[in-house]
Amino acid sequence: MDPETGRVELVYRLDQLELTERLVLPGAPFSDLKQRDAAIEAALDLVHWIAGVSYWKTACPQTIEFGQRSPDLWQARNLKQIYRQGLAEFAFENALDIDRFPDFPSVLKTSQAPADFVLKRRSLVPMGGGKDSLVAWERLRGRGETPGSVQIGSSPLIHAIGRDLPGQHWLIERKLDPGLAELNRAGALNGHVPVTAINAAILTLTAVLLDYDRVAFANERSASQASRVDAEGREVNHQFSKSFEFEVLLDDWVRGYVHGSLRIFSLLRRDRELAICRDFARLGQWHDKFSSCNRNFHLDGPRVERWCGQCPKCAFVYLCLAPFMRPADLARIFGQDLLNQARLIERFAELLALDGVKPFECVGESDEARAAIIELAGQSEWSGHVVVQALREQLSSVAVPPLEALCGSGGPHRIPEDLLDAA
């Protein structure tokens, strides 16, 4: 890392091919970092090692070596967990066995304790452009705090939201080595990587440099549910890096190696998607600005303008907002009434997971989708919509929990005690 420019280079080598990922962190030049040196080095290790998943997966080599600093035994075991679970979907799609992924070499644990310099008591909210991060930001503002916001990548949609927020908005540049795309075009293994884990590592480093003691993600309780189970009986979760399992791993790592008071957690961990949608339905000031369609958020630019209206994510967000909004208002947000299009019946049916399989997407629990359909079937404004009618029939013999029960708060979390009133 160059403290004068905020530039970070992460170097990887596959045989003789060298690949370098580049970040530009905001706030540079950074001065008087001496007391933060140990925390910065530990955070850089975290970023370097986790971001390496994008490059390792191209060939899944059985030998892993570290050119400089190496993980200790605890870190090596948890890197193994991040790579195996974070690449479980990738392995499933490429017919690979994650149990054959290699172990990480390790060294004896050093006696160095995490840094203990004082970080400012303030929160940084990662902005993804969707409803969840806006709900988290508004909950913090509702308790009298004006949190900062941050985006990774140059998405114009997220940047526009950041400009409208009253707090400080930061932008982190991230550029994958162009050689990675060349490898993919040449036939290298490719597929889903744990992007949120990479982002969380980058934001750990950012918090140390910008003087925040909290990074408040907006990952919901539903993210911990597996997308499906593979032939060996192992859970495959598209959202592993948004799950509570990963959150615990990261929180333990940061507090044990980076800084004892730095907290990386999800403010929405106790809520399912339905509860978050209920809250977001009341935030009308953001309805014309947000998007949860992932086709908007590629490092090389958006593929659509706000909503594609076809993917599982668009369908799930539409379905879970519907019980709390009028049809005309929701259709205005998406540019079309998705629940009144016969061509989308099968797309919405996938969300019910009646065959036990959820889409490989950032969608909530199947019970939430089922409960939303039952609720809409009982609302006169929605009951005549073709998707609602068709799926209500498919659920006629299925036990579905009431929507209100699924909107209840609960479950394990790592939310700081003084923020529980906002959670």
C-alpha positions as CSV (number, residue, x, y, z in Angstrom):
1,M,0.0,0.0,0.0
2,D,1.2,3.5,-0.9
3,P,0.0,5.9,1.9
4,E,0.5,8.9,-0.4
5,T,-2.0,7.7,-3.0
6,G,-4.1,5.0,-1.2
7,R,-3.1,2.6,-4.0
8,V,-3.0,-1.1,-3.0
9,E,-1.5,-3.8,-5.2
10,L,-2.4,-7.5,-4.6
11,V,0.0,-9.8,-6.5
12,Y,-0.7,-13.4,-7.4
13,R,1.1,-15.9,-9.5
14,L,-0.2,-19.0,-11.4
15,D,2.9,-20.8,-12.5
16,Q,4.8,-18.1,-14.3
17,L,1.8,-15.9,-15.0
18,E,1.7,-12.9,-12.7
19,L,-1.7,-11.2,-12.0
20,T,-2.2,-8.0,-10.0
21,E,-5.4,-6.7,-8.6
22,R,-5.5,-3.0,-7.8
23,L,-7.4,-0.9,-5.3
24,V,-7.5,2.8,-4.7
25,L,-8.7,3.7,-1.2
26,P,-10.2,7.1,-0.4
27,G,-8.8,9.6,2.1
28,A,-5.2,9.6,0.9
29,P,-2.6,10.9,1.6
30,F,-2.5,9.1,4.9
31,S,-0.1,10.5,7.4
32,D,1.1,9.6,10.9
33,L,0.3,5.9,10.5
34,K,3.0,4.6,12.8
35,Q,0.6,3.5,15.5
36,R,-1.6,1.9,12.9
37,D,1.1,0.0,11.0
38,A,0.4,-3.4,12.7
39,A,-3.4,-3.1,12.1
40,I,-2.8,-2.0,8.5
41,E,-0.5,-5.0,7.8
42,A,-3.0,-7.4,9.4
43,A,-5.8,-5.9,7.3
44,L,-3.8,-6.1,4.1
45,D,-3.1,-9.8,4.8
46,L,-6.9,-10.3,5.1
47,V,-7.6,-8.5,1.8
48,H,-4.8,-10.2,-0.1
49,W,-5.6,-13.7,1.0
50,I,-9.4,-13.5,0.6
51,A,-9.3,-11.6,-2.8
52,G,-7.0,-14.4,-4.0
53,V,-10.1,-16.6,-4.4
54,S,-10.9,-15.0,-7.7
55,Y,-7.5,-16.0,-9.1
56,W,-7.1,-19.4,-7.4
57,K,-10.4,-20.6,-8.9
58,T,-9.2,-20.3,-12.5
59,A,-7.2,-23.6,-12.1
60,C,-7.8,-24.7,-8.5
61,P,-4.1,-25.6,-8.0
62,Q,-3.4,-28.1,-5.3
63,T,-0.3,-26.3,-4.1
64,I,-0.6,-22.9,-2.4
65,E,2.5,-20.9,-1.4
66,F,2.9,-17.5,0.3
67,G,5.7,-15.3,-1.0
68,Q,5.9,-13.1,2.1
69,R,3.7,-13.1,5.2
70,S,1.9,-16.4,5.9
71,P,-1.2,-17.2,7.9
72,D,-1.0,-18.9,11.2
73,L,-2.8,-22.2,11.9
74,W,-6.1,-20.5,12.9
75,Q,-6.1,-18.2,9.9
76,A,-5.2,-21.1,7.5
77,R,-8.1,-23.2,8.7
78,N,-10.5,-20.3,8.2
79,L,-9.1,-19.4,4.8
80,K,-9.9,-23.0,3.9
81,Q,-13.4,-22.5,5.1
82,I,-13.9,-19.3,3.2
83,Y,-12.6,-20.8,-0.1
84,R,-14.5,-24.1,0.3
85,Q,-17.8,-22.6,1.3
86,G,-17.4,-19.4,-0.7
87,L,-16.7,-21.5,-3.8
88,A,-19.3,-24.2,-3.1
89,E,-21.6,-22.9,-5.9
90,F,-18.7,-22.6,-8.3
91,A,-17.7,-26.2,-7.4
92,F,-21.3,-27.4,-7.8
93,E,-21.6,-25.8,-11.3
94,N,-18.2,-27.1,-12.4
95,A,-18.6,-30.6,-11.0
96,L,-15.7,-30.2,-8.5
97,D,-15.4,-31.7,-5.0
98,I,-14.7,-28.9,-2.4
99,D,-13.3,-31.6,-0.1
100,R,-10.4,-31.9,-2.5
101,F,-9.5,-28.3,-2.3
102,P,-6.1,-28.0,-0.7
103,D,-5.3,-26.9,2.8
104,F,-3.5,-23.6,3.3
105,P,0.1,-23.8,4.6
106,S,0.6,-22.1,8.0
107,V,3.2,-20.9,10.4
108,L,3.1,-20.8,14.2
109,K,0.9,-18.1,15.6
110,T,2.9,-15.0,16.4
111,S,2.6,-13.4,19.8
112,Q,1.6,-10.0,18.3
113,A,-1.7,-8.8,19.8
114,P,-4.3,-6.8,17.8
115,A,-3.8,-3.1,17.8
116,D,-5.4,-1.1,20.6
117,F,-5.2,2.6,19.4
118,V,-8.5,4.4,19.7
119,L,-10.9,4.4,16.6
120,K,-13.6,7.0,16.5
121,R,-17.0,5.7,17.6
122,R,-18.9,6.0,14.3
123,S,-20.4,3.7,11.7
124,L,-19.6,3.1,8.0
125,V,-22.4,1.5,5.9
126,P,-21.5,-0.3,2.7
127,M,-23.9,0.8,0.0
128,G,-25.0,-1.7,-2.6
129,G,-27.7,0.4,-4.2
130,G,-30.5,-1.9,-2.9
131,K,-33.1,-1.7,-0.3
132,D,-31.2,-3.4,2.5
133,S,-28.3,-1.0,2.8
134,L,-30.7,1.9,2.7
135,V,-32.8,0.4,5.5
136,A,-29.7,-0.1,7.6
137,W,-28.5,3.5,7.0
138,E,-31.9,4.9,7.9
139,R,-32.1,2.8,11.1
140,L,-28.8,4.3,12.2
141,R,-29.9,7.8,11.3
142,G,-33.1,7.2,13.2
143,R,-31.2,6.8,16.4
144,G,-29.4,10.1,16.0
145,E,-26.3,9.0,14.1
146,T,-25.3,10.2,10.6
147,P,-23.3,7.3,9.4
148,G,-20.8,7.4,6.6
149,S,-21.5,5.4,3.4
150,V,-19.1,3.6,1.1
151,Q,-19.2,1.9,-2.3
152,I,-16.7,-0.5,-3.9
153,G,-16.6,0.1,-7.7
154,S,-17.9,3.0,-9.7
155,S,-21.6,2.1,-10.1
156,P,-23.3,5.4,-11.1
157,L,-26.5,4.3,-9.4
158,I,-24.8,3.8,-6.0
159,H,-22.9,7.0,-6.4
160,A,-26.1,8.9,-7.0
161,I,-27.6,7.5,-3.8
162,G,-24.4,8.4,-2.0
163,R,-24.7,12.0,-3.1
164,D,-28.2,12.2,-1.7
165,L,-27.2,10.9,1.7
166,P,-26.3,13.6,4.2
167,G,-23.3,11.8,5.6
168,Q,-19.8,11.4,4.1
169,H,-19.8,9.1,1.0
170,W,-16.6,7.3,0.1
171,L,-15.7,5.5,-3.1
172,I,-13.2,2.6,-3.4
173,E,-11.8,1.7,-6.8
174,R,-11.3,-2.0,-7.5
175,K,-9.8,-3.3,-10.7
176,L,-9.3,-7.0,-11.3
177,D,-6.2,-7.9,-13.4
178,P,-7.3,-7.9,-17.1
179,G,-5.5,-11.2,-17.4
180,L,-8.2,-12.8,-15.4
181,A,-10.8,-12.1,-18.1
182,E,-8.3,-13.4,-20.7
183,L,-8.0,-16.6,-18.8
184,N,-11.7,-17.0,-18.6
185,R,-12.1,-16.4,-22.4
186,A,-9.4,-19.1,-22.9
187,G,-11.5,-21.6,-20.9
188,A,-10.3,-21.3,-17.3
189,L,-12.7,-22.4,-14.6
190,N,-15.1,-19.7,-13.8
191,G,-18.2,-19.0,-11.6
192,H,-19.5,-17.4,-8.5
193,V,-17.0,-16.1,-5.9
194,P,-17.8,-14.8,-2.4
195,V,-17.8,-11.1,-3.4
196,T,-19.1,-9.9,0.0
197,A,-16.2,-11.6,1.8
198,I,-13.8,-9.7,-0.5
199,N,-15.6,-6.5,0.1
200,A,-15.7,-7.0,3.9
201,A,-11.9,-7.5,3.9
202,I,-11.4,-4.3,1.9
203,L,-13.7,-2.4,4.2
204,T,-11.8,-3.7,7.3
205,L,-8.7,-2.0,5.9
206,T,-10.7,1.1,5.0
207,A,-12.1,1.5,8.5
208,V,-8.6,1.4,10.0
209,L,-7.4,4.1,7.6
210,L,-10.5,6.3,7.8
211,D,-11.0,6.0,11.5
212,Y,-14.3,4.1,11.8
213,D,-14.8,1.6,14.6
214,R,-17.9,-0.1,13.0
215,V,-18.7,-1.4,9.5
216,A,-22.5,-2.0,9.5
217,F,-23.4,-4.4,6.7
218,A,-27.1,-5.0,5.8
219,N,-27.0,-8.8,5.4
220,E,-30.3,-10.4,6.5
221,R,-31.1,-13.5,8.5
222,S,-32.4,-15.2,5.3
223,A,-28.9,-15.2,3.8
224,S,-27.9,-18.1,6.1
225,Q,-30.3,-20.5,4.4
226,A,-28.6,-22.8,1.9
227,S,-29.6,-22.5,-1.8
228,R,-29.6,-26.3,-2.1
229,V,-27.9,-29.5,-1.0
230,D,-25.4,-31.3,-3.2
231,A,-25.2,-35.1,-3.9
232,E,-22.9,-35.5,-0.9
233,G,-25.4,-33.9,1.5
234,R,-23.4,-30.7,1.8
235,E,-25.1,-27.3,1.9
236,V,-24.4,-25.0,-1.1
237,N,-25.2,-21.4,-0.2
238,H,-25.0,-18.7,-2.9
239,Q,-24.9,-16.2,-0.1
240,F,-22.3,-17.8,2.2
241,S,-20.3,-14.6,2.5
242,K,-23.5,-12.8,3.7
243,S,-24.3,-15.6,6.2
244,F,-24.0,-15.4,9.9
245,E,-21.4,-18.2,9.7
246,F,-19.1,-16.0,7.7
247,E,-19.9,-12.9,9.9
248,V,-18.7,-14.8,13.0
249,L,-15.5,-15.9,11.3
250,L,-14.8,-12.4,10.1
251,D,-15.6,-10.7,13.4
252,D,-13.3,-13.1,15.3
253,W,-10.5,-12.6,12.7
254,V,-10.7,-8.8,12.8
255,R,-10.9,-8.5,16.6
256,G,-8.2,-11.1,17.0
257,Y,-5.7,-9.8,14.5
258,V,-6.5,-6.3,13.3
259,H,-8.0,-4.3,16.1
260,G,-9.7,-5.4,19.3
261,S,-12.5,-2.7,19.1
262,L,-13.2,-2.8,15.3
263,R,-16.6,-4.4,14.7
264,I,-17.7,-5.8,11.3
265,F,-21.3,-6.9,11.6
266,S,-24.7,-6.9,10.0
267,L,-27.3,-4.5,11.5
268,L,-30.1,-6.4,9.8
269,R,-29.0,-9.9,10.9
270,R,-32.1,-10.4,13.0
271,D,-34.6,-9.7,10.2
272,R,-35.8,-11.7,7.2
273,E,-36.3,-10.1,3.8
274,L,-40.0,-9.6,4.4
275,A,-39.4,-7.4,7.5
276,I,-36.8,-5.4,5.6
277,C,-39.2,-4.9,2.7
278,R,-41.9,-3.8,5.1
279,D,-39.5,-1.1,6.4
280,F,-38.4,-0.1,2.9
281,A,-42.0,0.3,1.7
282,R,-42.2,3.3,4.1
283,L,-39.1,4.9,2.7
284,G,-40.7,6.5,-0.3
285,Q,-37.8,9.0,-0.8
286,W,-35.7,6.1,-2.1
287,H,-38.2,4.2,-4.2
288,D,-37.2,5.9,-7.5
289,K,-33.5,5.6,-6.9
290,F,-32.7,2.1,-5.6
291,S,-32.1,-1.1,-7.5
292,S,-31.5,-4.6,-6.2
293,C,-31.0,-6.2,-9.6
294,N,-27.5,-7.5,-9.7
295,R,-27.2,-6.8,-13.4
296,N,-26.6,-3.2,-12.4
297,F,-23.5,-3.9,-10.3
298,H,-20.7,-5.3,-12.4
299,L,-17.2,-4.0,-11.9
300,D,-17.1,-3.1,-15.6
301,G,-20.5,-1.3,-15.6
302,P,-24.2,-1.9,-15.5
303,R,-25.9,-4.3,-17.9
304,V,-29.4,-2.8,-17.5
305,E,-31.0,0.5,-16.3
306,R,-32.2,-0.2,-12.7
307,W,-34.2,-3.4,-13.3
308,C,-34.1,-6.3,-15.8
309,G,-37.5,-7.5,-14.7
310,Q,-36.5,-11.1,-15.5
311,C,-34.0,-12.4,-12.9
312,P,-34.8,-14.2,-9.6
313,K,-33.6,-11.2,-7.7
314,C,-36.0,-8.8,-9.4
315,A,-38.8,-11.3,-8.9
316,F,-38.1,-11.8,-5.2
317,V,-37.8,-8.1,-4.4
318,Y,-41.1,-7.4,-6.2
319,L,-42.9,-10.3,-4.5
320,C,-41.8,-9.3,-1.0
321,L,-42.5,-5.6,-1.4
322,A,-46.0,-6.3,-2.8
323,P,-47.8,-7.1,0.4
324,F,-46.8,-3.7,1.7
325,M,-47.5,-1.6,-1.4
326,R,-50.2,-0.8,-4.0
327,P,-49.8,-2.5,-7.4
328,A,-49.6,0.8,-9.3
329,D,-46.9,2.2,-7.0
330,L,-44.8,-1.0,-7.2
331,A,-45.2,-1.2,-11.0
332,R,-44.0,2.4,-11.3
333,I,-40.7,1.4,-9.5
334,F,-40.0,-1.5,-11.8
335,G,-41.5,-0.1,-15.0
336,Q,-43.9,-3.0,-15.3
337,D,-46.2,-5.1,-13.1
338,L,-44.2,-8.3,-12.8
339,L,-46.9,-10.2,-10.9
340,N,-49.4,-9.8,-13.8
341,Q,-47.3,-11.4,-16.5
342,A,-48.0,-15.0,-17.3
343,R,-44.5,-15.4,-18.8
344,L,-43.0,-14.9,-15.3
345,I,-45.1,-17.6,-13.5
346,E,-42.2,-20.1,-13.6
347,R,-39.7,-17.5,-12.6
348,F,-41.8,-16.7,-9.4
349,A,-42.5,-20.4,-8.9
350,E,-38.7,-21.0,-8.6
351,L,-38.8,-18.8,-5.4
352,L,-41.2,-21.2,-3.7
353,A,-38.6,-24.0,-4.0
354,L,-41.3,-26.7,-3.9
355,D,-38.7,-29.1,-5.2
356,G,-36.2,-28.1,-2.5
357,V,-34.0,-26.0,-4.8
358,K,-33.6,-22.3,-4.5
359,P,-32.1,-20.2,-7.4
360,F,-28.4,-19.4,-7.1
361,E,-29.2,-15.8,-6.4
362,C,-29.4,-13.4,-3.4
363,V,-33.0,-14.2,-2.5
364,G,-34.6,-14.9,0.8
365,E,-36.2,-18.0,2.3
366,S,-38.7,-20.0,0.3
367,D,-41.2,-19.7,3.2
368,E,-41.1,-15.9,2.7
369,A,-42.0,-16.2,-1.0
370,R,-44.8,-18.7,-0.1
371,A,-46.2,-16.4,2.7
372,A,-46.1,-13.4,0.4
373,I,-48.2,-15.3,-2.3
374,I,-50.8,-16.4,0.4
375,E,-51.0,-12.8,1.7
376,L,-51.5,-11.3,-1.8
377,A,-54.2,-13.9,-2.6
378,G,-56.1,-12.4,0.3
379,Q,-55.7,-8.8,-0.8
380,S,-58.3,-7.6,-3.3
381,E,-55.8,-5.4,-5.2
382,W,-53.5,-8.3,-5.8
383,S,-55.6,-11.4,-5.8
384,G,-56.5,-11.2,-9.5
385,H,-52.9,-11.0,-10.7
386,V,-52.1,-14.0,-12.9
387,V,-48.9,-15.0,-11.0
388,V,-50.7,-14.8,-7.7
389,Q,-53.6,-16.9,-8.9
390,A,-51.3,-19.6,-10.5
391,L,-49.0,-19.9,-7.5
392,R,-51.8,-19.8,-4.9
393,E,-53.0,-23.0,-6.6
394,Q,-49.6,-24.6,-6.3
395,L,-49.5,-23.9,-2.6
396,S,-53.0,-25.3,-1.9
397,S,-51.7,-28.3,-0.1
398,V,-48.5,-26.7,1.4
399,A,-48.3,-25.6,5.1
400,V,-47.2,-21.9,4.9
401,P,-46.3,-19.8,8.0
402,P,-48.2,-16.5,8.3
403,L,-46.5,-13.5,6.9
404,E,-46.6,-11.6,10.2
405,A,-44.7,-14.4,11.9
406,L,-41.9,-14.2,9.3
407,C,-41.6,-10.5,9.9
408,G,-40.7,-11.1,13.5
409,S,-37.1,-10.3,14.7
410,G,-34.8,-12.9,16.2
411,G,-31.9,-15.3,15.7
412,P,-28.2,-15.1,16.5
413,H,-26.3,-11.9,15.7
414,R,-23.1,-9.9,16.4
415,I,-24.7,-6.5,16.7
416,P,-23.1,-4.2,19.3
417,E,-25.4,-4.0,22.3
418,D,-25.8,-0.2,22.0
419,L,-27.2,-0.6,18.5
420,L,-29.8,-3.3,19.3
421,D,-32.5,-0.6,19.5
422,A,-31.8,0.0,15.8
423,A,-32.0,-3.7,14.9
